[in-house]
């Protein structure tokens, strides 16, 4: 089981490194979509008991935060 210090997961890059440890590379072409696919992959890893709960939860927090940022950017772009 993959265990990481959840405090070390702070950025999208950190989450990508967790996925990379399992040979999972995500590039859909749009950052928001990448984040959504990463969340699905993390859920699958957690369900398979490949990552521990603290790592999964912290990674989900990071992805949720990054997704909100992308939504705000998208709204600003659509307003202009």
C-alpha angles and dihedrals in degrees: 000000000000112000125181133171099264090213088065091062103086107127140044087251090058090053090048089055091055090052091044089058086067095044093257116142118177124200117147096156103252119073094224091053091047089055092050093050091047089054090052092049091050090051090052092050091050093048089052089050089241092130129034124247098252091053092046093048095048092046089051090051090053092048093047090052093048091047091054090051090052091048090053091049090050092051092050091050092049092050093062 
